């Protein structure tokens, strides 16, 4: 399993960090988890176009996690080279209503003519997608928020929190994960409800006993501190601070 950070940033514009997104490549299948600003271009930098994405998972529907979906769907209609492969979109119950409203807002401009879109609403459950076992759990951000755990047939595991505060759901999902990707929006002294700080990320990683913790989703104040001492005070595993296009290989 190859995992690439497409965007390690937030809603705040940043030339070095695109908004939230992660690419998962597993057995020839390309899955994108969240699709924030700039992620279409990040895929192009990796040699992937709108033809190559098989499935999109959304942790929730805030703009910095979803806005490139509009760009993506519009581009798939490009007349000389329109997409023909069907597309699956997986998110929490209630996403279909949001998606239908999004499509309606743009008239017919996002409606595919040469392929079909299948919306799959996955709640707190486990489903199989092309050799990946995917488990979702509610997390503490908004009603639609779900975190995902991806497990390959060889047992390797990846967990992506999306936006969340500390909660049992993300600890449970991250249990013994090979790679746990957690949002870490702000320093401890500027905590925002519904988001994590370094100390809370360390607590989750320790309680989950994951192997590698990757912090992402950095607002500007996070760029001014070194969170490592706060993390290592609790968590003794591997720690990585995400950058755009950073890669992981889970074997």
Secondary structure as UniProt FT lines:
FT   STRAND          2..7
FT   STRAND          21..26
FT   TURN            27..28
FT   STRAND          29..33
FT   TURN            37..38
FT   HELIX           39..45
FT   TURN            46..47
FT   TURN            50..52
FT   STRAND          55..57
FT   HELIX           63..66
FT   HELIX           68..75
FT   TURN            76..77
FT   HELIX           79..81
FT   STRAND          87..91
FT   TURN            93..94
FT   HELIX           95..105
FT   TURN            106..108
FT   STRAND          117..121
FT   STRAND          126..129
FT   TURN            130..131
FT   STRAND          132..138
FT   TURN            143..144
FT   STRAND          146..151
FT   TURN            153..154
FT   STRAND          157..160
FT   HELIX           168..173
FT   TURN            174..176
FT   STRAND          179..183
FT   HELIX           188..190
FT   TURN            193..194
FT   HELIX           198..208
FT   STRAND          212..216
FT   HELIX           220..224
FT   HELIX           228..232
FT   TURN            233..234
FT   STRAND          238..241
FT   TURN            244..245
FT   STRAND          247..249
//
